[in-house]
Amino acid sequence: MGKNGNGRLAWADLLRCAALFAVVLLHVSGARLADVPVDSGAFQVLNVYDGLTHWCVPVFVMLSGAFLLDPKHSLPLPKLLFRHILRIFTALAVWGAVYAVANHLEQGGAWTWPGVREALWQALRGHTHYHLWFLYMILGLYLVTPVLRAFVRGAGRGDFHWFFLLVFVFTFLLPTLLRLRPSQTASLWIGNLNLHLVLGYVGYYVLGYYLKQNTLSRAAEFALYLLGALGAAVTVGGTALLSRQRGELVQVFYNYDSPNVALMSVAVFVLFRYVLGVSEERSRRERLSKAAQVSFGIYLVHDLFLMLLRRVGIDALSFAPALAVPVLAAGIFLCSFAVAWVLSKIPLVGRYLT
């Protein structure tokens, strides 16, 4: 398995960059998806881009778990607190404030100290920009990482399989079925069971470690690709069908905790792990490493460029959506990379911002 010169896994850097570009594609296409008629060609195009990129967030979580849960890599509590958790807190404070002010100005607020101060106060209270939700979720996973490291250190494959079965049933399958067809009895049973250990994003977090550490058979690998393709078809086709039936955008199959998105996410992770990450070409690996090292910063800054484009009236519907979405996403990605790279060079604080 190819590694970069600094010891980073090439496939993981490649996957991190791909997931980040998928985030930008998702936000560019999703920003206008609810604004077009569900029976229009534009809706179908935006639905394809939006639906086929929803693996991005689960894959980010899986990548975090793949490395932070590995018992072979030392992660004492001070390192977790001051290197990882402090970084998230710093990013929340700084970028929460930046986006609070940006939103204040975008909504017609004046550039006055009382207005800016109120925006900052809202950020401190947790009313942050929509895409910063990811930081809160990752922070929660970091807080339980020592417990999860103890679990993976002592778990056998059978223990993992039982854990993943519970995750699939109670995190992905049943909640999605209940969204499609509510049942008070089933909801009451699930609530009374209180299986919080397997809820949220913990399943993805542990799964990333499992897939990195264990080798799949070719049959299992191929089966996951087929299931991933099925998940992609359900995500796009199911969204189009439900939306047309109800006359408005229905996002049940877009949820990150839906089984179809989970299957897509696992298939993409495995694809990069076994197929697309085998390149030994050095210069490509080094370029990917540079982008991957500031991927956090790219994620944090990219929505500022979306806001800027919105300000000047440019979005996914400004010209043919099939072309507009990838073109705008590529431009935003490159601009965000440039800003993140510059910020990363700031002494002492650069790594906490990117």
Disulfide bonds with the S-S distance in Angstrom:
none
